[in-house]
Amino acid sequence: SKKKDKKDKKDKKGKDKEEEDNPMQYSKFMKGAYDSSGSSSSDEDTRRSAISGRKIKMKIKKDKTDKDLQKNREKLRQFLNQM
């Protein structure tokens, strides 16, 4: 039984090598099967840093003080633009 296990392992290794040596299938390539990044389709639209590769947060959580400051800036801007 040990000999069979060794043969099975060899067969599996051989099959992996054969798949790597075969040319790409166009349909699989278009579906992203050969994508080396390994990202899922839902992750494609997220922006990432070119340096670290981390996701970039596009929205910033604002508390009450941030909202108040934003309103004051908007009022000041409108006042200065009226002059």
C-alpha positions as CSV (number, residue, x, y, z in Angstrom):
1,S,0.0,0.0,0.0
2,K,3.0,2.4,0.6
3,K,4.1,1.8,-3.0
4,K,0.7,2.8,-4.3
5,D,0.8,6.0,-2.2
6,K,4.2,6.9,-3.6
7,K,2.9,6.2,-7.1
8,D,-0.1,8.4,-6.5
9,K,2.0,11.2,-5.3
10,K,4.3,10.9,-8.3
11,D,1.2,10.9,-10.6
12,K,-0.2,14.0,-9.0
13,K,3.2,15.8,-9.3
14,G,3.4,14.9,-13.0
15,K,-0.1,16.2,-13.7
16,D,0.7,19.5,-12.1
17,K,3.8,19.9,-14.3
18,E,1.7,19.0,-17.4
19,E,-0.8,21.7,-16.6
20,E,1.9,24.3,-16.3
21,D,3.5,23.3,-19.6
22,N,0.3,23.5,-21.6
23,P,-0.6,26.7,-23.4
24,M,-3.2,29.0,-21.9
25,Q,-6.8,28.6,-22.8
26,Y,-8.2,31.9,-24.1
27,S,-11.6,31.4,-22.4
28,K,-10.0,30.8,-19.0
29,F,-7.7,33.7,-19.5
30,M,-10.6,36.0,-20.2
31,K,-12.4,34.8,-17.0
32,G,-9.3,35.5,-15.0
33,A,-8.3,32.0,-14.2
34,Y,-4.6,32.7,-14.9
35,D,-4.6,35.9,-12.8
36,S,-1.5,35.8,-10.6
37,S,-2.7,38.4,-8.1
38,G,-5.4,36.0,-6.7
39,S,-7.9,38.8,-6.1
40,S,-11.6,38.2,-6.3
41,S,-13.8,40.0,-8.7
42,S,-15.4,42.1,-5.9
43,D,-11.9,43.3,-5.0
44,E,-11.0,44.6,-8.4
45,D,-12.6,48.0,-8.0
46,T,-10.8,48.9,-4.8
47,R,-7.9,51.3,-5.1
48,R,-4.5,50.2,-3.7
49,S,-1.3,52.0,-2.8
50,A,1.4,51.5,-5.4
51,I,4.0,51.3,-2.6
52,S,2.5,49.1,0.1
53,G,-0.3,47.5,-1.8
54,R,-2.8,48.3,1.0
55,K,-6.4,49.3,0.2
56,I,-7.0,53.0,0.1
57,K,-10.0,54.2,2.1
58,M,-12.1,56.5,-0.1
59,K,-14.5,57.5,2.6
60,I,-13.6,59.1,5.9
61,K,-15.8,58.7,8.9
62,K,-16.8,62.1,10.3
63,D,-18.0,62.9,13.8
64,K,-20.1,65.9,14.9
65,T,-17.2,68.3,15.2
66,D,-16.0,67.5,11.7
67,K,-19.4,68.1,10.3
68,D,-19.7,71.4,12.2
69,L,-16.3,72.6,10.9
70,Q,-17.4,71.6,7.3
71,K,-20.5,73.7,7.6
72,N,-18.5,76.7,8.9
73,R,-16.1,76.4,6.0
74,E,-18.9,76.3,3.6
75,K,-20.5,79.4,5.1
76,L,-17.2,81.3,5.0
77,R,-16.6,80.2,1.4
78,Q,-20.1,81.5,0.4
79,F,-19.5,84.8,2.2
80,L,-16.2,85.4,0.6
81,N,-17.5,84.5,-2.9
82,Q,-20.3,87.1,-2.5
83,M,-17.8,89.9,-2.0
